[in-house]
Amino acid sequence: MYSPPYNQIQERAEVLDFMRAHNFALLVTGTGGTLHGSHLPVLVDETESGLAIDLHMAKNNPQWREFFDDEVLVVFSGPHAYISPRWYEAKERVPTWNYAAVHAYGSVTVMDDPESRRAAQRRLVAAMDPQWLPKFDALRDQYVKDMLGGIVNFRVTVTRLETRWKLSQNRGRREQELIIAELEKSGDSVERALAALTRKHLVEE
């Protein structure tokens, strides 16, 4: 991903928080052949051995059969918005689009063990719907086995991360503040979230 140094985020904790907050990601495979993409819920897990991402997809989805030859890409997208040149004090400006994104690259391991697969789904339920977790635990074993039979569980071991927080840092603090003021007026929660993220990353005066 093209990302100038002033758009890159070095604080690992912020990057992981971002990935966890925007955990409906795009999995891209097939760099050596036919490209495939699937939009999937993910769990981001940092352990002593490194960063990993747990995912699952329908077994009928042919994409999982391509996991073994190439590096895969998991794309996390955050708040984004059109930025109008009307918002600037300078007369000569052009429109742009500000956004935040993380690209996670890695290799895939498919989970074959039934207990590992059930545990992966349980972690997802615990993260997304903890109130329902007791009901998940109470499901009949055969029912869960049948449901797991229709999906493929897998883990991406992350080998590198790329970040881009494109928040008009190259335009200076004053123009960032003008952008924030306009975005904060919006009725769109995504645009207001971008304003908050931009405020967090105001450049030095």
N, C-alpha and C positions, 0 to 999 in steps of 0.2 A: 504494500500500500504506500503510495506517495505520501510522505509526511515530513515537512520541514522540521528542523530541530525545535523551533519555537512552538510547534503543535504537538510534540511528543510528551507523554506523561511518564515520568520516571518513578513516581511514588507507587510502589507495587500494591499497597493496601487500597489506594484509590482505584486502581485498575481492577482488582478483584471485586471490590464493592460494586463497581460499574457492571461487570460481567454478571454478577449475581442479581443485580437489580433489573437487568435486561436479558432475562434468561430464556427468551424465545428466540433461538438463534437460527442462522442459515448454515447448513452443512454443505460444502462444495467438494465434489470429488471428480476424478477423471482427468487430471491434468495431462496424463499420457494418452488419452483417448477421448471418448465421448463425455462431455461435461454433464454432471447431474447436480441438482440442488434440492434439498429438502428443508422445510421449516419445522424445527423440532424444539420441544422443551428440553432444557439441559440443567444439570447440577454441576457446579464448579467446586472442586475439592482440592485443597492444598494439603499435602502431607509432607513428611520428612523427605520422601523420595522425589518430590516435585509437584507440579500442577497437573491435574487431570480433569477431564470433562466427561460426565456420564450422560449417555443419550440412549434412545431406543426409537425404532421405526417399525412399521408393518413389515412382516416377512415377505409379503407380496411386492414390496417396493424393491425393484431390481438394483437400486443404488448400493445396498449393503454388500453385494457380490463383488464390488470394485474396491473394497477397503484394503486389500492386501498388497497392492503393488505400488501405490503412490502415496505421497504426503497428502493429507486432507486439510481443509481450511474450515474453521468455524467462525462465522462473522456475527459479532454482537453490535447492534445498532441502538443508539441512544437518542436523545432529543435532537431535533433538527428544525430549521425554519429558513424561509426566504428572508434575505436581508435587503431592504430597499435603499437605493441611493438617496431617496428623499429624506432619509433620517440623518444624513451627514450635514455638517456645516460647510465642508468643502464642496464646491460646485462640480468638480470633475471626479466623479466616482461612478462605478458600474455596479449592477446587482451582483449578489453572491448568495451562496447557501452555506450556512453554518451548521455544524453537526459534531457529534462525538461517536467514535467507533473503535472497536478492538477487533483485530484479526488474530486468531489463535491457530497456529500450525502444529501438526503432530502426526503421530502414527496411531493406528487403531488396533485394539484387541477386542475380539468378540467374546462375550461371556457365554460359556457353554454350560457351566455348572448351574443346576436349577436353584440352589440356595442363593448363589450370588446374584442371579437374575431377580429372584423374588426380593432380595435385600435391596437391590438397586431401585426397584419400583416402590418399595416401602419408604426409602429415603426421599423419593420424589413426592410421595403423598405427604410425608411428614413435613416437607418444606412448603408445599403448596396448599395443603388442606389438613392441618393437624387435628382439627375437630373431627374429621372423618377417620382418622387413623385407627381408632379402636374398631370401627366397622370393617376396615380393610383387614385388620388382624383376625377378625372373626369369620372372614369368608371361608367357605369350604375349600379344602386342599385341592379337590378335583377341579373345582371352578377356576381357582387361580392357575392351576396347571394348564387348563384349556386356554385361558386368556394369554398366558405367557407363551403358549405354543404359536400364537399368531403374531408375535413380535420378535425382533432381534435386539438384544441389549448389547451395548458396546461401550468401550471407554477410549477416549482420545488422550494419549500421553502427550502433553504439550511440550514442544521443543523450542518454540520461539513465539513471542508476542510482538505485534505491531500496534501502535496506538496513534490516533489522530483526534485531538480536541481542536477543531477548527473554529476558533472563537474570536476571529479578527485581531489576534494578538499582534499581527504585523501592522495594524493601523494605529496602534497606540491606545492609551488608556481613555482619552477623551472620546474617541469614536466608539470604543467598547461601552462606555457609560451611556452614550446616546442610543446605542443598539439595545442595551438593557432596558432603558426607559420605555422604548417602544414595545419591546416584547412583553414587558410587565403589564401593559395595557390590554393585552390580548385576552380574549375569552377562551383561548385554546390552552389547555393545561400543558401540552407538549412545548409550546412556545414559552410559557412561563417557566417551565423546567429548564429550558435552554438559557433563559435569562439568569436563573439562579446559578447554573453551571458557569456562565460567563462571569458573573460577579465573583465567583470563587477563584477565577483565573485572570483577574485584572492584572495587566502588566504594570511594572514599576513606572512611576512618573519620571 
